[in-house]
Amino acid sequence: MLSKKDIGNQGEDTAATYLRSKGYRIIEQNVRTRYGEVDLIARQGNKIFFVEIKTRTGPTYGQALDAITPDKIRKMTNTAQALINKHKEWQTLIPFLSVLAIDYDLNGDPHIEFLPNAVE
């Protein structure tokens, strides 16, 4: 049985591979600020994506997207803004708060849903 941390790491690896396959360039992973953490920061053209990754291995806790709460959205917004303020080169890019949800089926196959503009 995988630990919660191992499941999260597996999900982050799956998410990074998926985004690269779709033409995104991964800039950073697991970036912390005083407001929270961004799982993954990706870029595509003149857009920058602050990606929250949610992974589920079964139906016990609902689907991965169910874990995006108003509190999580607030933290995502504050964290992304702090990072944009810190990295001047990102200030010319169009920011997106994104969610990548991974639900593993009983065979261990991932079902991925990427919402690039999950929070407007």
Phi, psi and omega in degrees: 000129179282144175285166178302320179295317179297319178297317178298316178297318178298317179297319179295320177296316179298317181296315180297317178298316180299311182296319176300320181293340179261008175093010177273148175253125180281123181267311182209159176228147176051060181264126182254143169228179178290346181268340182155195183236144171254127182293319186206139175241125183232159179227144174215110183062232181265022181243144175237135186242123174261108194254124170266127181252128177238130184234136176228140179253002179185175186279000185306316183253020181083185179280160184303318182296336180296343183277357179271102184258166175304323178295319178296319179297318178299314179296319178300315181298311181295320180294314179299317180297319178298320180290322177296319178297325182285321184256095184303326181293342179276346185291344178268355181268157177273116184274146175226137171265117189239157175230133173239114183255133179236120174245116178276134178276182184296338178273357181086010179274135181279140171245115190252134173232119180249122177248093186296331180238057186292329182236121179255000000 
